[in-house]
Structures are given as C-alpha cells and as structure tokens.
C-alpha cells in the first residue's frame, strides 16, 4: 500500500514539473500565409470593385427567387468601405472585410457585410466571397446580425 502511494506521489510530481516546463514554451512563430506550403499572394479585389459586388447581386437574386420566392433584388450599392484586411492575423488565409449599403427593388436600403478571401474560388483557385444582408438572413446562417462575415 505504501509503495502505491509513493508511486502516485512521484507521478503527480513528475506531471507538475512537465506542466511547468510546457508553460514556458513560446507560442509558435508567426508565418505569413504567403510563406507556407500553399502560396498565397494576398492580391484580392477591392471592396468597391465591380466583380465582387456583381457576384453578391447575382447570388442574392438567385437565392431570393429560387429559395425564398421573394423576388427581392439589389438595384444599387453605395457607402462601400473596407472594415478590415487580414484582421485575423498574417498567418491566416488572406481576407478583405467589407460593408456596403444596398438599395433593393422594394425601395429599402439594407447593410451588406461581406468578405473576399483568397483560395475560396472554384476548386480552391482564385478568390471567393461570403456575404450577408442584415435583416434578410432568414435561416440565421450568419447569425447573429451577420457576425460571421465581420472581422
């Protein structure tokens, strides 16, 4: 019985020493995404470029007509601005975070929040876009209040 207690005490002491040594280990070094195994260029379209805004407009119209049967469409954008670039850090996939005010065919203006990310295009090539229209995230995919597409 005594040998079990000594062994347990020794195991606890060894565990405590190993945990203390782990605490002194520094965090992994910061390696920009451009220098990792998959080459990123961080060359992304700007928030106000025509192509990203048209892609959102087209996909929104498609979703609204096919899935929600609402007929809502984006007719124009204004107040386009960048809200962050690589906000998660240099060692993450390059993303540009944006916001715009969109006018819809129902006469209302709503905020559109989106990010443009490198490597999110077809089969991982080119850039891709993830977006959310505040107040029209009916299935709460980006909930709450489009939080998942903000920096």
Residue pairs with C-beta under 8 A, 6 or more apart in sequence:
30 89
30 90
30 91
31 91
32 90
32 91
33 40
33 42
33 90
33 91
33 92
33 93
33 94
34 40
34 41
34 42
34 94
36 91
38 119
40 93
40 94
40 118
40 119
41 94
41 118
42 86
42 94
42 118
43 118
44 94
44 95
44 96
44 116
44 117
44 118
44 127
45 51
45 52
45 96
45 116
45 127
46 82
46 96
47 80
47 81
47 82
47 96
47 98
47 99
47 100
47 116
48 80
48 100
52 98
52 114
52 116
52 129
53 77
53 80
53 100
55 129
56 74
56 112
56 114
56 129
56 131
57 73
57 74
59 131
60 72
60 73
60 74
60 131
60 133
61 72
61 73
61 74
64 70
64 71
64 72
64 73
65 71
68 138
71 105
72 104
72 105
72 106
72 136
73 104
73 105
74 102
74 103
74 104
74 112
75 102
75 103
75 104
75 105
76 102
76 103
77 100
77 101
77 102
77 103
77 112
78 100
78 101
78 103
79 99
79 100
79 101
80 98
80 99
80 100
81 98
81 99
81 100
82 96
82 97
82 98
83 97
83 98
83 99
83 113
83 150
83 151
84 96
84 97
84 151
85 95
85 96
85 97
86 92
86 94
86 95
86 96
87 95
87 97
87 151
88 95
88 151
93 117
93 118
93 119
93 120
94 117
94 118
95 115
95 116
95 117
95 118
96 115
96 116
96 117
97 113
97 114
97 115
97 149
97 150
97 151
98 113
98 114
98 115
98 116
99 111
99 112
99 113
99 114
100 111
100 112
100 114
101 109
101 110
101 111
101 112
102 109
102 110
102 111
102 112
102 133
103 109
104 110
110 133
110 134
110 135
110 136
111 133
111 134
111 146
112 131
112 132
112 133
112 134
113 131
113 132
113 134
113 142
113 146
113 149
113 150
114 129
114 130
114 131
114 132
114 149
115 129
115 130
115 131
115 149
115 151
116 127
116 128
116 129
117 127
117 128
117 129
117 130
118 127
119 125
119 126
119 127
119 128
120 127
120 128
120 129
120 130
121 127
121 128
130 148
130 149
131 149
132 141
132 142
132 146
132 148
132 149
133 146
134 145
134 146
137 143
137 146
141 148
142 148
142 149
